Amino acid sequence: MIAAVQTALDSILGNSPALNYAGGAGRIFELYIMTGIAVEMQNRGFQVWLQRSNGTRILPGSPNQIFIQRGGAPTGIPPASAGPGNASVIGMRRQNGAIWELWNGVQFTGRSGARHEIDIGLVPGSVGDELRIAGGCPFGRPRVAIECKDAATSGSVDEMRAFIARLYDLTVLTVHQPYLPTPLPTMAISPGSPNGPFYTARGTYWAENRHSFNGIARQSGFTAGALAMTAYYGVEWHPSISLNSGGYTTLIRAVCQWIENQIP
């Protein structure tokens, strides 16, 4: 998969950046899916670029052409003052549209105050810009949230419950406004500041579950009990994800079609 990731980065940049990938089970699996989404969006006419952790873009002729995957324990977004040597992100936008950022292994803060890692998340670029001022974790839920499981065993009921519970805590609804320290309108995600053109919250969990793309991508499959919850909670299940597999192609097309239809 490493070779496929490198090919994807070459396609995005139009050059051959160095790849600094993280060790540990499943990390290259996450990067394979992340870069696959980016290349497909580029093929669909979106502008796509590689971006350093300090917010500067990696350009074909620029020095330090290194794409860095987050290593170690999950964390938030580092401040730009920490330099360009932390985790890279992938930026994208429709022609003349809003900027969005594709993140890997970032923690989001829920209403309980707990932090939850999202393996692959798509967020407004304005949230990333705000967070890079001082660093920190976004509050709320990404517009795309993908859990990646590079495991040979089938996905269990408990795994699905854990993912749904994580999304529940990260969901900000309009009814939560009296308990939030931010003014109207209620934002579904924010960097801890009310400023910026983010996107507004929905009124119910049902609506937010369908206003975002939420999926689990597995190298193997799912138990019947796990699949029983997917329709109600708006979670897409994608099994048999491996190098150039049919399951991988189906996942990438599903995510990218949703982004093309839903992202301004």
KAWOVEN-V250278 format. One record per residue. N is the residue number from 0. SS is DSSP state (A for helix, B for strand, O for the rest). PHI is phi as a letter, one per 30 degrees, with the letter a starting at -180 (none if undefined). Layout:
n=(N | N)
ss=(SS | SS)
phi=(PHI | PHI)
//
This chain:
n=(0 | 1 | 2 | 3 | 4 | 5 | 6 | 7 | 8 | 9 | 10 | 11 | 12 | 13 | 14 | 15 | 16 | 17 | 18 | 19 | 20 | 21 | 22 | 23 | 24 | 25 | 26 | 27 | 28 | 29 | 30 | 31 | 32 | 33 | 34 | 35 | 36 | 37 | 38 | 39 | 40 | 41 | 42 | 43 | 44 | 45 | 46 | 47 | 48 | 49 | 50 | 51 | 52 | 53 | 54 | 55 | 56 | 57 | 58 | 59 | 60 | 61 | 62 | 63 | 64 | 65 | 66 | 67 | 68 | 69 | 70 | 71 | 72 | 73 | 74 | 75 | 76 | 77 | 78 | 79 | 80 | 81 | 82 | 83 | 84 | 85 | 86 | 87 | 88 | 89 | 90 | 91 | 92 | 93 | 94 | 95 | 96 | 97 | 98 | 99 | 100 | 101 | 102 | 103 | 104 | 105 | 106 | 107 | 108 | 109 | 110 | 111 | 112 | 113 | 114 | 115 | 116 | 117 | 118 | 119 | 120 | 121 | 122 | 123 | 124 | 125 | 126 | 127 | 128 | 129 | 130 | 131 | 132 | 133 | 134 | 135 | 136 | 137 | 138 | 139 | 140 | 141 | 142 | 143 | 144 | 145 | 146 | 147 | 148 | 149 | 150 | 151 | 152 | 153 | 154 | 155 | 156 | 157 | 158 | 159 | 160 | 161 | 162 | 163 | 164 | 165 | 166 | 167 | 168 | 169 | 170 | 171 | 172 | 173 | 174 | 175 | 176 | 177 | 178 | 179 | 180 | 181 | 182 | 183 | 184 | 185 | 186 | 187 | 188 | 189 | 190 | 191 | 192 | 193 | 194 | 195 | 196 | 197 | 198 | 199 | 200 | 201 | 202 | 203 | 204 | 205 | 206 | 207 | 208 | 209 | 210 | 211 | 212 | 213 | 214 | 215 | 216 | 217 | 218 | 219 | 220 | 221 | 222 | 223 | 224 | 225 | 226 | 227 | 228 | 229 | 230 | 231 | 232 | 233 | 234 | 235 | 236 | 237 | 238 | 239 | 240 | 241 | 242 | 243 | 244 | 245 | 246 | 247 | 248 | 249 | 250 | 251 | 252 | 253 | 254 | 255 | 256 | 257 | 258 | 259 | 260 | 261 | 262 | 263)
ss=(O | A | A | A | A | A | A | A | A | A | A | A | A | O | O | O | O | B | B | B | O | O | O | O | O | O | A | A | A | A | A | A | A | A | A | A | A | A | A | A | A | A | A | O | O | O | B | B | B | B | B | O | O | O | O | O | B | O | O | O | O | O | O | O | O | B | B | B | O | O | O | O | O | O | B | O | B | O | O | A | A | A | O | O | O | O | O | O | B | B | B | B | B | O | O | O | O | O | B | B | B | B | B | B | B | B | B | B | B | O | O | O | O | O | B | B | B | B | B | B | B | B | B | B | A | A | A | A | A | A | A | A | A | A | O | B | O | B | B | B | O | O | O | B | B | B | B | B | B | O | O | O | O | O | B | O | A | A | A | A | A | A | A | A | A | A | A | A | A | A | O | O | O | A | A | A | A | A | A | O | O | O | O | O | O | O | B | O | B | B | O | O | O | O | O | O | O | O | O | B | O | O | O | O | A | A | A | A | A | A | A | O | B | B | B | B | B | B | O | O | O | B | O | A | A | A | A | O | O | A | A | A | A | O | B | B | B | B | O | O | O | O | O | O | O | A | A | A | A | A | A | A | A | A | A | A | A | A | A | A | A | A | O | O)
phi=(none | d | d | d | d | d | d | d | d | d | d | d | d | i | a | c | d | d | c | c | c | d | d | j | d | i | d | d | d | d | d | d | d | e | d | d | d | d | d | d | d | d | d | d | j | d | d | b | b | c | b | d | d | d | j | d | d | d | c | e | c | d | d | h | d | b | c | c | d | d | c | i | d | d | a | c | c | d | d | d | d | d | j | d | d | c | d | d | b | c | c | a | a | d | e | i | c | d | d | b | b | c | c | b | i | c | d | c | c | c | d | d | j | d | c | b | d | c | d | b | b | c | b | d | e | d | d | d | d | d | d | d | d | b | i | k | c | d | c | j | b | d | d | b | b | b | c | c | b | c | b | d | d | d | d | c | e | d | d | d | e | d | d | d | d | d | d | e | d | d | d | c | c | d | d | d | e | d | c | c | d | b | d | d | d | d | c | d | a | a | c | j | b | d | d | j | d | d | b | d | d | c | c | b | d | e | d | d | d | c | c | b | c | b | b | c | c | b | d | c | b | b | d | d | d | d | d | d | c | d | d | d | c | i | c | d | c | b | c | h | c | b | d | h | d | d | d | d | d | d | d | d | d | d | d | d | d | d | d | d | d | c | c | d)
//
